[in-house]
């Protein structure tokens, strides 16, 4: 009966997530914020079952696919191009936030030890990958800011969790070594990246061996969990394993599977990530009920004061750090200043303000040990959990709800980076297809009317006009097969041209993904959904 009750609770939670997400779209509020507030309200309703968040469940069930998906949709070209600002935020800002928050916590609670204060700082230091992606992309933020935000949120969890584990170990055992902590960070980071690349390579190998779309989609779903578990078993970074694996798979996925698999996997992954994101943010709001039921040993006034100060410290340190990280490197390096001038200050201000915390922070707080090695209670555990909850609410609600008016106020202007890349990619892909069409026109199986029809389509695409709607000849089966072969060759040539542009760094992975979807839909429409890039239909 207990299992049945838990299943009913999960179903009710999913229904609430769908209802709240729908309502968020109606009122034009980013759905992560609306879900947190909705979960908060639901948690305060009398007789609603208390939903306790299991940290191990969060780290194992929720994080791997979310991180893998975020990495998959991150352009490796743009990630590398922005590696300096990403590192300054993902590592430098995490360290700075941890130090400032620890100092503030020690000031408010003098009895709090430095290791416990550092643990609190590490918990609240990393902005959330889910919140950054879900909110930033929906608000039309300039492409480079989105790239930096998503890159930061992919790496900062690894840096924060290493700090967190070192600080918790110091509280539990009473011993701490800075050298050991730095060495652990290097080893866990390098090991996590290596495992992610190995898993990514094995997944690509497995995808090339299979011929079934369902099996291939299932492999992509299994991959992030395999990377996470292997990393955890070897005491390396599961976060970086999923990030490295997702980035690796994106580079080879276009040629490794057929259009049907890409379309199917895209639909499955979008649904999965939507459900996981929804449940994550709803669970954040619902945790207030669990925290309230557990009881708190500290004075409520002190906790409110501490929560407000820590939230303020986390927000202010980012407002200070980001402008310094923009100006100082360019002031020191003339070459950097010439190659990458200071971006508009409206961009800097926006990047400084976006720093929403999320599920990783709450899960890390709930994962704090109950007792130390001596059997004594973990110092100020309840207070750390509630303060973390306060920081998540403050950053998600305060910063999230003010983003839209802030963007209007800053007048960021139109960012056509992706649109210009997309126009170039369309033209080059169509030119490549036309050249291939000329090569194939002399084949005995290529019918003149089909060649002319496709040449007209690609000529119009080169002129940036809408493509003509075409269809396979409804006549003889041989004529239909000939047209499908011709279409397959031109579609494959377009795809190779787009992949080449991406590999050369001329377009981002996001542009490749957009145009590849169009090619996949066209391939499905004419019955080539199961034909891979490397396949060659017979005459």
DORO-70582 format. One record per residue (C-alpha): residue in one letter; x, y, z. Coordinates in pm, whole numbers, plus 50000, padded with zeros to 5 digits. Example, Ala and Ser with C-alpha at 12.3 -4.5 7.8 and 13.67 -1.06 7.14 Angstrom:
BEGIN
A512304955050780
S513674989450714
//
This chain:
BEGIN
X500005000050000
X502885023450076
X504265018849724
X500805025449578
X500505057449782
X503915069249657
X502895062149298
X499715082449345
X501795111049485
X504125110249182
X501145110548942
X499555139549130
X502875158149121
X503175153348743
X499625165648696
X500395196348909
X503545202948704
X501605202148377
X498895224848516
X501395249948655
X503485249948336
X500345256948132
X499345284948367
X502865299648347
X502545302947970
X499175320348010
X500525346448252
X503865350248065
X506045340648363
X509055317748309
X507825283548414
X510675275348660
X509655305048875
X505965296848852
X506605260448943
X508635269649251
X505935293549370
X503235268049288
X505075240949480
X505495265049770
X501755271949782
X500865235049748
X503265226550031
X501445250550263
X498005235450195
X496805214850496
X496635176750456
X498835177250144
X501325148150173
X504835158650266
X507225152049978
X510775147550102
X513575152549854
X516135124549854
X519535139749760
X520805106849617
X517705104949399
X518265140349271
X521915134549189
X521285101049019
X517885104948851
X517585141848768
X521065156148710
X522615132248451
X520015136948174
X519585174148246
X523335180648230
X523805157747928
X521005175047739
X522295209847826
X525775200047704
X524375184047388
X522635216447289
X525725237247373
X527855246747074
X531415233847120
X532685261946897
X531065288847109
X532005270947432
X535685271447332
X535465307347210
X534095318447548
X536195295347766
X537915324247945
X534735341748072
X533145308048141
X536105297248356
X536225330548539
X532565325848633
X532445288148682
X535585285848896
X536615320948999
X533155333349095
X532345300649274
X535455305049491
X534715341749553
X531055335349639
X532015307149872
X534485329350057
X532115359050089
X529135338050197
X531285319650452
X532465352750599
X528905366450620
X527645334250780
X530425335551040
X529555371751114
X525865364251171
X526455331551359
X529765334951549
X529615298651667
X529665285751310
X533015269851226
X534905279350911
X534475244950749
X530695245950806
X530545281650675
X532545271750366
X530155242650311
X527255267250312
X529135289950070
X529845261149833
X526205250149845
X524795283749735
X527625294549503
X526705277549170
X523855291548958
X521635264248823
X522015249948469
X518295243048438
X517225277648551
X519745295248327
X518705276248014
X514975276748081
X514775313848154
X517525329147938
X516485313647606
X512815322147653
X513555359147705
X515485364947382
X518775372647551
X521755378847315
X523355346647196
X526775352147354
X525265358747697
X523265326447671
X526425307747570
X528395321147867
X525525314448109
X525025278747993
X528765271947983
X529135285548336
X526265265048471
X527695233248316
X531045236148493
X530365254848817
X528595225248978
X531815204948959
X533875232449126
X531245238449394
X530765201449475
X534525196149522
X534605225449766
X531465212249934
X532825177249985
X536145190050119
X534395213250366
X531945186250479
X534835161850529
X536595188150741
X533495192150959
X532985154550996
X536615144851058
X538015177451193
X540875177850937
X541335198850624
X544185202850376
X544135229550105
X546705210449899
X544615178849912
X541505198249813
X543235213849508
X544685180349405
X541265164349442
X539745191149220
X542285184648944
X541925146848963
X538135146148981
X537795171448697
X540245153948464
X538845119748551
X535265131148492
X536095145548150
X537965113748052
X535075091248155
X532605113247967
X534685110847649
X535025073047686
X531275068747734
X530615092047441
X532925071547220
X531275038947323
X527825053447258
X528825064546907
X530225029846840
X527015013546965
X524845036846757
X526705027346441
X526104990346511
X522354992946564
X519694996946298
X516595003546509
X515455038746600
X513935028146931
X517135010547036
X519245040346933
X517015064247127
X517215041447432
X521025041747407
X521035079647418
X518845078547731
X521125053247900
X524345072047819
X524165100048082
X523405075348361
X526315053248253
X528655083248255
X527425095048596
X527615060848764
X531095053248626
X532325087248742
X530865082749089
X532305047549118
X535765060649032
X535365091049262
X535575115848977
X533195143448870
X529865130148744
X528925165448641
X531895169248407
X531455133548281
X527945142148161
X529065175448020
X531975160147827
X529835131347703
X527045153947583
X529455176947398
X531185146947237
X527995130047120
X526755162146955
X529815162646727
X529095128046582
X525355123146623
X524505138846287
X526345111846094
X525875082946338
X522105078246313
X519325080446057
X516855109946033
X514105089446197
X516255084346507
X517135121146530
X513505131646508
X512385105046754
X515225111346999
X514635148846985
X510955144247075
X511715119347355
X514455140847505
X512415172647493
X509565155647678
X511935140047933
X513745172648008
X510465191848033
X509095166748286
X512335165248486
X512685203148494
X509065206848600
X509345181148878
X512645196148996
X511265231249042
X507995219049191
X509975198149442
X511975228949542
X508785246649642
X507385215749815
X510445212550039
X509235240450266
X506625216750404
X509235190150473
X511565215350637
X508715229150848
X507685194350963
X511245185251061
X511395214751298
X514195239851347
X516415244151648
X517435280051575
X515595312351637
X513355321651339
X514425358251348
X518075348251320
X517305324951032
X515385351650840
X518215376250895
X520815350850786
X518815340650479
X518415376850367
X522095384950421
X523355353650244
X521025359949949
X522205395949931
X525845385049951
X525405359449671
X523745385349447
X526135414249524
X529345394249476
X528195385249124
X527325421549051
X530895430649149
X532725400749001
X531315401148646
X532345437148558
X535805430948706
X536145398548508
X535245417848193
X537545447748245
X540675434448420
X541755408048162
X541365433647881
X543255459748081
X546135435448137
X546235421247783
X546315444647484
X545975414947247
X542765404047418
X541465439647409
X542045441047034
X540695406346963
X537675408247192
X536725444047290
X534645450947598
X531055440747522
X528215465647567
X527695474347931
X524055464647899
X525275429047832
X527595430548133
X524775442748356
X522455415148239
X525085388148291
X525745402148638
X522095399748736
X521345364348613
X522385340448888
X519425318548981
X520135289649219
X518315256649188
X518095219849258
X521835212749296
X522075237049587
X519045222649766
X520135186449709
X523625194049840
X522165210250154
X519835180850218
X522765156750165
X524665170950462
X525495143450715
X523335142151024
X526275135251258
X530055139351260
X532655111751308
X532395115951685
X528605110751681
X527845147251751
X525145164351542
X526395181551228
X526675218151339
X523875241051218
X522585215850965
X518945227950988
X520005263950952
X522095256650643
X519175238750478
X516715266950543
X519185293850436
X519815274850112
X516075273450052
X515875310950112
X518695318149863
X517015296649596
X513705314649642
X515315349149651
X517405344149337
X514795325549135
X511875348049222
X513585381849264
X516055379148979
X513855357648755
X510795380348774
X512845411948717
X514665398748408
X511965408348160
X511655444948273
X515445446848302
X515875435047942
X513365461247825
X515175488048024
X518635478747892
X517445479547527
X519835452047425
X518985454447057
X518465426746807
X521055399046799
X521095383646450
X524185361746500
X522365328946452
X520125342246175
X523125353845968
X524875320446019
X521695302445923
X521365322345599
X524935314145503
X524485277545591
X521315274945382
X523025290445082
X526155268745103
X524145236945161
X521975244544858
X525025252644644
X526595219344744
X523385201044656
X523245218244315
X526815207744240
X526015171944339
X522845172944129
X524895182443824
X527165152543889
X524205128843918
X522265142443619
X524185120143378
X523235088043559
X520965064343371
X518625062343668
X518245100343710
X515125112343524
X515395146043356
X512165159843503
X513245150443857
X516625167243810
X514985198643675
X512475199143960
X515165196244227
X517405221444048
X514555246644061
X514125240344433
X517795245244516
X518115275244286
X515325292044478
X516995283144807
X520195299244690
X518145330644620
X516805328344973
X513255321944854
X510885296545000
X511545261444871
X509015246944627
X506875219244763
X507785187744576
X506715151844591
X507705118444457
X506315107244126
X503145087444182
X503825066143872
X505875034643843
X507765020744141
X511075023643955
X510525060443884
X509665066244247
X512775047844362
X514915068144121
X513535100844256
X514055089544616
X517645080344538
X518225114244378
X516655131844676
X518685111344920
X521915121344747
X521085158444755
X519865157545116
X523015138845220
X525165164445041
X523375192645222
X523915175145552
X527625169845485
X528005206345388
X526345217445713
X528505193845922
X531615206845744
X530625242845822
X530105233546186
X533455215246202
X535185245546047
X533615268246311
X531635287846053
X528285280046216
X527275269346564
X525795236246663
X522475253846720
X522305264446354
X523275229146248
X520525215146469
X517885238446322
X518715230945960
X519275194046024
X515755191446159
X514415205045830
X516435179545633
X515215151745861
X511595161945815
X512045162545440
X513695128245450
X510815114445656
X508275129845417
X509615111245114
X510265078345294
X513985081445369
X513655083645747
X515535051245810
X518385059045567
X521595071345725
X524045096545591
X526525069445497
X523945046645329
X523675044544951
X520395031844806
X520745007244524
X519955015744163
//
